[in-house]
Amino acid sequence: MRLLRCRSLINLAPLLPSQFKFHKFHPTRFFFTPNSISIPQISASSLPTNTKSTTNRSISDSARFARSVLFVPPGVEIEELTDDMVLPGSNIVIGPFADHSQIKEVEFVKSSARARDCPKDDRPEIAILGRSNVGKSSLINCLVRKKEVALTSKKPGKTQLINHFLVNKSWYIVDLPGYGFAKVSDAAKTDWSAFTKGYFLNRDTLVCVLLLIDASVPPQKIDLDCANWLGRNNVPMTFVFTKCDKMKAAKGKRPDENIKAFQQIIRENFKQHPPWILTSSVSGLGRDELLLHMSQLRNYWDQ
Ligand code: GDP
């Protein structure tokens, strides 16, 4: 029941490319202003930046468009949206379920090799997933403000396990194995997908997956495949762009360009754009905002 309620919170079913009807989209008009709402724009000069576009549309068009680009949580009417309800550096609207987001206490509970070995508990959990080297350990450390937490999952032998951390004795952060190891054999990659997919499909207490995307590199097929798979299986996800402080990429494009390119591809595949947020574990960008977003997802699930 809880699972059904939670999963209906965000309709993420990807569309097949041939079904995709969002043809009105134009990159320069992605962000618009319904009822004085401006959606954060990825700017070349700074991250994050709020920029209002001047597109004029009828309210119903605006509302429809806003619903397709903003994450509007339960309890919020789109007509009542104002700028200050949108979290900086994200498309996430904060609603009445956001509350008590700070992490006071965290304890490692267990590592599991299979979904059915995970803690038997009905407390909600938020899983963190991403390519190896995406900055997952750094983000977890940044969220909990403790270095040793994510170190646990870096210990040899624990990197391919599902690691549960109990937060404030009320919910779990779940550190999932990184995917896309360059040096891992095909057999090991298959193992990863078998047991992690089992977790996504069978874990009733899973509220949301934070899918980490490295903003310092162009969109990677493996990340897009992962997002599409989660969407197809109705697993709620939030895109967390990492390393947004790296304004000058060593090679290739800047983070803002990489993020735009990633979002463009996602818009072409998804009916509604999942929540997304910019972060940096170095500067702390997005930390408090992400915690607030996690709190509203949890509290809605847990009501
Ligand atoms: P994991 O393999 O996904 O757990 O990635 P790590 O957290 O170990 O980070 C991989 C590399 O990226 C390390 O060299 C980190 O110092 C670096 N890194 C992680 N997060 C950030 C960030 O927000 N900004 C920058 N500039 N570097 C980061």
Residues whose N, C-alpha, C, O or C-beta is under 5 A from the ligand:
A	BS01	GDP	R131 S132 N133 V134 G135 K136 S137 S138 T242 K243 C244 D245 K246 T279 S280 S281 V282
